[in-house]
Amino acid sequence: MALVPGSDAARALFPITQHAAYLDHAAVSPLNVRTAQAVQDWIDARMQHGHPPAFANPDLLPSFRQRVAAFFHAHPDEIAFTRNTSEGLLLVARGLPWREGDNLVTAETEFTANVYPWRNLEAAGVEIRRVPARDGRIDPREIVAAMDERTRLLALSYVEFFTGYRNPIAELAEEAHRRDVLVCVDVIQAAGVLPIDVQAMGIDFMAAGGPKWLMGPLGAGIFYVRRELLDLLDPRAYGWLGTVNPMNFFDYDMPLSPTASRYEHGTLAWPSLVGLMESIALLSEVGVAQIAEYVLALTGRLIEALLERGMQVVTPHARDEERAGIVTFQHPRVPAEQVWERLKAADVHVSVRGPGIRVSPHFYNTWADIERLLAVLDEIGV
Ligand SMILES: Cc1ncc(COP(=O)(O)O)c(C=O)c1O
């Protein structure tokens, strides 16, 4: 039987539910028992046998690539394993054939991980065009208007880390491609809570770290490159794992791997990777479409409850298509740090981001978790 979002069976996988209302998946997920067990099994195997299981099973890594490809509607040859989001974004920043006078278009509200990789290019004469947000929304027409004949890349998050605003990637990618502009998407605030179909959405490059909505351990991430672009995106520096046959230890002239494994340099962070793969198996079992529907309903109800209480909701909420799992709000009078302290004392976990409190439930949270947060707000009053 499928695991139903919000069910007791789903909650039982997350021991943190025994005491906390954990509503902070946009920061980092608590580990679930299956993921923790997969990591533990890996560690136990090494403790008992020395050689890690993957060294004896050459099919393991290909099977992981297949799992990730299916999750994102990609091809296994298009998937590389990284440590985090930044590593993927840096591969794009370094690997594209930039010329002086080129520009890239991005948004003003990006998380710093999606800022510095591009800032590195300024010294080479690449202009960064940052489209402003208005009331949390980034107008797609302004993004399109910022592109011209020297634009090489559109670099956006699918979901913005502070406001929770969801960019219409498919629509923007169509406009970008019409202008020969490539599309690079930071999906860390979306993958695991919103379905992502790289083909249908027209994504050329995609990067995510595992520990947030994908519910994996720290230190493993995913990078996607559309197959047709593998030769355009130069790995610059490559290591032994990025060659066509890494197990050929005595050939020093091996060509690059024809697949996205060319972007993997050396031994992977296996304990984190096996954990992430278990988490992705869990999310697939629940169904990301089901998760999205459930979380959007939960956050929609939360927004209504916050507005009823006189809170200022930062997250654009006129249309469900424009939001995801993040709801950010401000108390009209009490600073965010003080609200956060009160919530923490009640074992309700959220984040402070700038002037706002960011709430981000996942599929095992229930309305009862949200009620715990609302009860603290009621105690504080307006
Ligand atoms: C939009 C976004 N991108 C990236 C990151 C993290 O980057 P990395 O995985 O490189 O640590 C975060 C949060 O920490 C984020 O909110």
The ligand as an SDF file (V2000), in Angstrom:
LIG
                    3D

 16 16  0  0  0  0  0  0  0  0999 V2000
   18.1300   28.2560   -3.2320 C   0  0  0  0  0  0  0  0  0  0  0  0
   19.2750   27.6020   -2.5190 C   0  0  0  0  0  0  0  0  0  0  0  0
   20.3170   27.1350   -3.2150 N   0  0  0  0  0  0  0  0  0  0  0  0
   21.3430   26.5080   -2.6150 C   0  0  0  0  0  0  0  0  0  0  0  0
   21.3770   26.3400   -1.2450 C   0  0  0  0  0  0  0  0  0  0  0  0
   22.5170   25.6070   -0.6150 C   0  0  0  0  0  0  0  0  0  0  0  0
   23.6150   25.4700   -1.4690 O   0  0  0  0  0  0  0  0  0  0  0  0
   24.6350   24.2490   -1.2930 P   0  0  0  0  0  0  0  0  0  0  0  0
   23.8600   22.9920   -1.5540 O   0  0  0  0  0  0  0  0  0  0  0  0
   25.6810   24.5030   -2.2960 O   0  0  0  0  0  0  0  0  0  0  0  0
   25.1640   24.3180    0.1030 O   0  0  0  0  0  0  0  0  0  0  0  0
   20.3030   26.8260   -0.4700 C   0  0  0  0  0  0  0  0  0  0  0  0
   20.2240   26.7150    0.9950 C   0  0  0  0  0  0  0  0  0  0  0  0
   21.0480   26.5180    1.7720 O   0  0  0  0  0  0  0  0  0  0  0  0
   19.2380   27.4580   -1.1350 C   0  0  0  0  0  0  0  0  0  0  0  0
   18.1930   27.9060   -0.4330 O   0  0  0  0  0  0  0  0  0  0  0  0
  1  2  1  0
  2  3  1  0
  2 15  2  0
  3  4  2  0
  4  5  1  0
  5  6  1  0
  5 12  2  0
  6  7  1  0
  7  8  1  0
  8  9  2  0
  8 10  1  0
  8 11  1  0
 12 13  1  0
 12 15  1  0
 13 14  2  0
 15 16  1  0
M  END
$$$$
